[in-house]
Each structure stands twice: as structure tokens, then as C-alpha cells.
């Protein structure tokens, strides 16, 4: 969850990828995949899915 907390400071860090649009993104944290959306003019991170890989 620490990696998700860091998204508040940098919502598009290196190692994250667009998923259909620039504001819908995904990243891998260890064995987990996090999908999130950036909304509005203020940085609001909405975690859509947090699941294990494999």
C-alpha cells in the first residue's frame, strides 16, 4: 500500500502504463497489479483493482 500512497505525490511515475487512456493507468508492485484512475484537476487517485498476478 505504500506504493499506492506515493501516487498522491506523483500520479504518473516511471513504471506505470496507460490502459486505454492517459488517465487510466496500471502498475506492478511485487506480485500485485494496481489499476487506477486519475480524475479532476486536483489529483484524486481511485484504485479500481488490486489483485495478484498469476
Jmol script that loads the backbone (N, CA, C; Angstrom):
load data "model"
ATOM      1  N   UNK A   1       0.809  -1.194   0.000  1.00  0.00           N
ATOM      2  CA  UNK A   1       0.000   0.000   0.000  1.00  0.00           C
ATOM      3  C   UNK A   1       0.855   1.261   0.000  1.00  0.00           C
ATOM      4  N   UNK A   2       2.103   1.149   0.377  1.00  0.00           N
ATOM      5  CA  UNK A   2       2.990   2.319   0.373  1.00  0.00           C
ATOM      6  C   UNK A   2       3.161   2.854  -1.043  1.00  0.00           C
ATOM      7  N   UNK A   3       3.222   1.957  -2.028  1.00  0.00           N
ATOM      8  CA  UNK A   3       3.363   2.396  -3.422  1.00  0.00           C
ATOM      9  C   UNK A   3       2.132   3.172  -3.869  1.00  0.00           C
ATOM     10  N   UNK A   4       0.962   2.764  -3.427  1.00  0.00           N
ATOM     11  CA  UNK A   4      -0.277   3.475  -3.774  1.00  0.00           C
ATOM     12  C   UNK A   4      -0.285   4.844  -3.115  1.00  0.00           C
ATOM     13  N   UNK A   5       0.196   4.941  -1.880  1.00  0.00           N
ATOM     14  CA  UNK A   5       0.266   6.231  -1.186  1.00  0.00           C
ATOM     15  C   UNK A   5       1.162   7.216  -1.933  1.00  0.00           C
ATOM     16  N   UNK A   6       2.226   6.728  -2.553  1.00  0.00           N
ATOM     17  CA  UNK A   6       3.147   7.606  -3.277  1.00  0.00           C
ATOM     18  C   UNK A   6       2.520   8.202  -4.539  1.00  0.00           C
ATOM     19  N   UNK A   7       1.439   7.616  -5.017  1.00  0.00           N
ATOM     20  CA  UNK A   7       0.771   8.152  -6.203  1.00  0.00           C
ATOM     21  C   UNK A   7       0.197   9.537  -5.964  1.00  0.00           C
ATOM     22  N   UNK A   8      -0.064   9.892  -4.717  1.00  0.00           N
ATOM     23  CA  UNK A   8      -0.578  11.227  -4.413  1.00  0.00           C
ATOM     24  C   UNK A   8       0.445  12.300  -4.768  1.00  0.00           C
ATOM     25  N   UNK A   9       1.721  11.984  -4.626  1.00  0.00           N
ATOM     26  CA  UNK A   9       2.784  12.934  -4.953  1.00  0.00           C
ATOM     27  C   UNK A   9       3.145  12.898  -6.429  1.00  0.00           C
ATOM     28  N   UNK A  10       3.126  11.711  -7.015  1.00  0.00           N
ATOM     29  CA  UNK A  10       3.499  11.544  -8.416  1.00  0.00           C
ATOM     30  C   UNK A  10       2.528  10.555  -9.057  1.00  0.00           C
ATOM     31  N   UNK A  11       1.428  11.028  -9.653  1.00  0.00           N
ATOM     32  CA  UNK A  11       0.408  10.110 -10.169  1.00  0.00           C
ATOM     33  C   UNK A  11       0.800   9.329 -11.425  1.00  0.00           C
ATOM     34  N   UNK A  12       1.846   9.768 -12.104  1.00  0.00           N
ATOM     35  CA  UNK A  12       2.306   9.060 -13.308  1.00  0.00           C
ATOM     36  C   UNK A  12       3.798   8.737 -13.203  1.00  0.00           C
ATOM     37  N   UNK A  13       4.202   7.951 -12.208  1.00  0.00           N
ATOM     38  CA  UNK A  13       5.633   7.659 -12.055  1.00  0.00           C
ATOM     39  C   UNK A  13       6.134   6.707 -13.138  1.00  0.00           C
ATOM     40  N   UNK A  14       7.441   6.649 -13.279  1.00  0.00           N
ATOM     41  CA  UNK A  14       8.048   5.689 -14.204  1.00  0.00           C
ATOM     42  C   UNK A  14       7.634   4.295 -13.762  1.00  0.00           C
ATOM     43  N   UNK A  15       7.370   3.439 -14.725  1.00  0.00           N
ATOM     44  CA  UNK A  15       6.961   2.076 -14.401  1.00  0.00           C
ATOM     45  C   UNK A  15       5.452   1.890 -14.399  1.00  0.00           C
ATOM     46  N   UNK A  16       4.688   2.975 -14.634  1.00  0.00           N
ATOM     47  CA  UNK A  16       3.246   2.842 -14.803  1.00  0.00           C
ATOM     48  C   UNK A  16       2.921   3.002 -16.279  1.00  0.00           C
ATOM     49  N   UNK A  17       1.809   2.428 -16.682  1.00  0.00           N
ATOM     50  CA  UNK A  17       1.476   2.408 -18.095  1.00  0.00           C
ATOM     51  C   UNK A  17       0.029   2.824 -18.307  1.00  0.00           C
ATOM     52  N   UNK A  18      -0.224   3.508 -19.422  1.00  0.00           N
ATOM     53  CA  UNK A  18      -1.590   3.857 -19.795  1.00  0.00           C
ATOM     54  C   UNK A  18      -2.367   2.580 -20.075  1.00  0.00           C
ATOM     55  N   UNK A  19      -3.644   2.612 -19.762  1.00  0.00           N
ATOM     56  CA  UNK A  19      -4.509   1.465 -20.017  1.00  0.00           C
ATOM     57  C   UNK A  19      -5.762   1.963 -20.720  1.00  0.00           C
ATOM     58  N   UNK A  20      -5.623   2.319 -21.996  1.00  0.00           N
ATOM     59  CA  UNK A  20      -6.752   2.784 -22.789  1.00  0.00           C
ATOM     60  C   UNK A  20      -6.866   4.291 -22.882  1.00  0.00           C
ATOM     61  N   UNK A  21      -6.466   5.019 -21.840  1.00  0.00           N
ATOM     62  CA  UNK A  21      -6.470   6.481 -21.861  1.00  0.00           C
ATOM     63  C   UNK A  21      -5.358   6.965 -20.936  1.00  0.00           C
ATOM     64  N   UNK A  22      -4.917   8.209 -21.098  1.00  0.00           N
ATOM     65  CA  UNK A  22      -3.824   8.707 -20.256  1.00  0.00           C
ATOM     66  C   UNK A  22      -4.160   8.752 -18.763  1.00  0.00           C
ATOM     67  N   UNK A  23      -5.443   8.831 -18.424  1.00  0.00           N
ATOM     68  CA  UNK A  23      -5.830   8.925 -17.024  1.00  0.00           C
ATOM     69  C   UNK A  23      -6.166   7.583 -16.379  1.00  0.00           C
ATOM     70  N   UNK A  24      -6.214   6.517 -17.157  1.00  0.00           N
ATOM     71  CA  UNK A  24      -6.417   5.174 -16.628  1.00  0.00           C
ATOM     72  C   UNK A  24      -5.078   4.471 -16.719  1.00  0.00           C
ATOM     73  N   UNK A  25      -4.527   4.073 -15.582  1.00  0.00           N
ATOM     74  CA  UNK A  25      -3.163   3.563 -15.559  1.00  0.00           C
ATOM     75  C   UNK A  25      -3.073   2.265 -14.787  1.00  0.00           C
ATOM     76  N   UNK A  26      -1.960   1.542 -15.005  1.00  0.00           N
ATOM     77  CA  UNK A  26      -1.699   0.313 -14.259  1.00  0.00           C
ATOM     78  C   UNK A  26      -0.240   0.273 -13.875  1.00  0.00           C
ATOM     79  N   UNK A  27       0.025  -0.423 -12.776  1.00  0.00           N
ATOM     80  CA  UNK A  27       1.407  -0.610 -12.346  1.00  0.00           C
ATOM     81  C   UNK A  27       1.512  -1.937 -11.620  1.00  0.00           C
ATOM     82  N   UNK A  28       2.717  -2.465 -11.582  1.00  0.00           N
ATOM     83  CA  UNK A  28       3.003  -3.698 -10.866  1.00  0.00           C
ATOM     84  C   UNK A  28       3.768  -3.346  -9.594  1.00  0.00           C
ATOM     85  N   UNK A  29       3.347  -3.945  -8.498  1.00  0.00           N
ATOM     86  CA  UNK A  29       4.031  -3.780  -7.216  1.00  0.00           C
ATOM     87  C   UNK A  29       4.252  -5.184  -6.677  1.00  0.00           C
ATOM     88  N   UNK A  30       5.464  -5.677  -6.839  1.00  0.00           N
ATOM     89  CA  UNK A  30       5.738  -7.059  -6.428  1.00  0.00           C
ATOM     90  C   UNK A  30       4.888  -8.018  -7.252  1.00  0.00           C
ATOM     91  N   UNK A  31       4.100  -8.868  -6.568  1.00  0.00           N
ATOM     92  CA  UNK A  31       3.248  -9.835  -7.257  1.00  0.00           C
ATOM     93  C   UNK A  31       1.849  -9.290  -7.524  1.00  0.00           C
ATOM     94  N   UNK A  32       1.656  -7.998  -7.334  1.00  0.00           N
ATOM     95  CA  UNK A  32       0.332  -7.406  -7.459  1.00  0.00           C
ATOM     96  C   UNK A  32       0.257  -6.423  -8.622  1.00  0.00           C
ATOM     97  N   UNK A  33      -0.912  -6.315  -9.204  1.00  0.00           N
ATOM     98  CA  UNK A  33      -1.183  -5.327 -10.239  1.00  0.00           C
ATOM     99  C   UNK A  33      -2.187  -4.337  -9.655  1.00  0.00           C
ATOM    100  N   UNK A  34      -1.912  -3.058  -9.829  1.00  0.00           N
ATOM    101  CA  UNK A  34      -2.798  -1.999  -9.360  1.00  0.00           C
ATOM    102  C   UNK A  34      -3.293  -1.241 -10.580  1.00  0.00           C
ATOM    103  N   UNK A  35      -4.602  -1.149 -10.721  1.00  0.00           N
ATOM    104  CA  UNK A  35      -5.189  -0.332 -11.781  1.00  0.00           C
ATOM    105  C   UNK A  35      -5.836   0.857 -11.101  1.00  0.00           C
ATOM    106  N   UNK A  36      -5.565   2.052 -11.632  1.00  0.00           N
ATOM    107  CA  UNK A  36      -6.098   3.256 -11.003  1.00  0.00           C
ATOM    108  C   UNK A  36      -6.423   4.310 -12.037  1.00  0.00           C
ATOM    109  N   UNK A  37      -7.252   5.254 -11.621  1.00  0.00           N
ATOM    110  CA  UNK A  37      -7.698   6.336 -12.497  1.00  0.00           C
ATOM    111  C   UNK A  37      -7.381   7.669 -11.845  1.00  0.00           C
ATOM    112  N   UNK A  38      -6.914   8.619 -12.648  1.00  0.00           N
ATOM    113  CA  UNK A  38      -6.627   9.977 -12.186  1.00  0.00           C
ATOM    114  C   UNK A  38      -7.786  10.846 -12.665  1.00  0.00           C
ATOM    115  N   UNK A  39      -8.475  11.505 -11.739  1.00  0.00           N
ATOM    116  CA  UNK A  39      -9.646  12.291 -12.130  1.00  0.00           C
ATOM    117  C   UNK A  39      -9.528  13.722 -11.647  1.00  0.00           C
ATOM    118  N   UNK A  40     -10.166  14.633 -12.390  1.00  0.00           N
ATOM    119  CA  UNK A  40     -10.282  16.025 -11.983  1.00  0.00           C
ATOM    120  C   UNK A  40      -9.003  16.823 -12.089  1.00  0.00           C
ATOM    121  N   UNK A  41      -9.101  18.118 -11.787  1.00  0.00           N
ATOM    122  CA  UNK A  41      -7.936  18.987 -11.822  1.00  0.00           C
ATOM    123  C   UNK A  41      -7.064  18.775 -10.597  1.00  0.00           C
ATOM    124  N   UNK A  42      -7.679  18.421  -9.478  1.00  0.00           N
ATOM    125  CA  UNK A  42      -6.902  18.012  -8.308  1.00  0.00           C
ATOM    126  C   UNK A  42      -6.545  16.542  -8.510  1.00  0.00           C
ATOM    127  N   UNK A  43      -5.476  16.108  -7.912  1.00  0.00           N
ATOM    128  CA  UNK A  43      -5.078  14.712  -8.064  1.00  0.00           C
ATOM    129  C   UNK A  43      -5.930  13.864  -7.129  1.00  0.00           C
ATOM    130  N   UNK A  44      -6.835  13.098  -7.733  1.00  0.00           N
ATOM    131  CA  UNK A  44      -7.655  12.142  -6.990  1.00  0.00           C
ATOM    132  C   UNK A  44      -7.355  10.782  -7.584  1.00  0.00           C
ATOM    133  N   UNK A  45      -6.820   9.890  -6.789  1.00  0.00           N
ATOM    134  CA  UNK A  45      -6.480   8.548  -7.246  1.00  0.00           C
ATOM    135  C   UNK A  45      -7.595   7.610  -6.806  1.00  0.00           C
ATOM    136  N   UNK A  46      -8.211   6.943  -7.767  1.00  0.00           N
ATOM    137  CA  UNK A  46      -9.250   5.963  -7.473  1.00  0.00           C
ATOM    138  C   UNK A  46      -8.693   4.603  -7.866  1.00  0.00           C
ATOM    139  N   UNK A  47      -8.406   3.747  -6.881  1.00  0.00           N
ATOM    140  CA  UNK A  47      -7.889   2.411  -7.172  1.00  0.00           C
ATOM    141  C   UNK A  47      -9.058   1.560  -7.619  1.00  0.00           C
ATOM    142  N   UNK A  48      -8.988   1.073  -8.846  1.00  0.00           N
ATOM    143  CA  UNK A  48     -10.065   0.297  -9.444  1.00  0.00           C
ATOM    144  C   UNK A  48      -9.920  -1.173  -9.109  1.00  0.00           C
ATOM    145  N   UNK A  49      -8.709  -1.664  -9.138  1.00  0.00           N
ATOM    146  CA  UNK A  49      -8.496  -3.093  -8.906  1.00  0.00           C
ATOM    147  C   UNK A  49      -7.109  -3.297  -8.292  1.00  0.00           C
ATOM    148  N   UNK A  50      -7.039  -4.162  -7.320  1.00  0.00           N
ATOM    149  CA  UNK A  50      -5.781  -4.565  -6.706  1.00  0.00           C
ATOM    150  C   UNK A  50      -5.818  -6.078  -6.630  1.00  0.00           C
ATOM    151  N   UNK A  51      -5.009  -6.735  -7.450  1.00  0.00           N
ATOM    152  CA  UNK A  51      -5.077  -8.193  -7.497  1.00  0.00           C
ATOM    153  C   UNK A  51      -3.720  -8.822  -7.721  1.00  0.00           C
ATOM    154  N   UNK A  52      -3.638 -10.107  -7.369  1.00  0.00           N
ATOM    155  CA  UNK A  52      -2.392 -10.859  -7.550  1.00  0.00           C
ATOM    156  C   UNK A  52      -2.196 -11.232  -9.007  1.00  0.00           C
ATOM    157  N   UNK A  53      -0.956 -11.310  -9.401  1.00  0.00           N
ATOM    158  CA  UNK A  53      -0.602 -11.721 -10.761  1.00  0.00           C
ATOM    159  C   UNK A  53      -0.300 -13.206 -10.711  1.00  0.00           C
ATOM    160  N   UNK A  54      -0.865 -13.937 -11.646  1.00  0.00           N
ATOM    161  CA  UNK A  54      -0.552 -15.351 -11.774  1.00  0.00           C
ATOM    162  C   UNK A  54      -1.216 -16.246 -10.861  1.00  0.00           C
TER     163      UNK A  54
END
end "model"
wireframe off; spacefill off
backbone 0.3
color backbone group
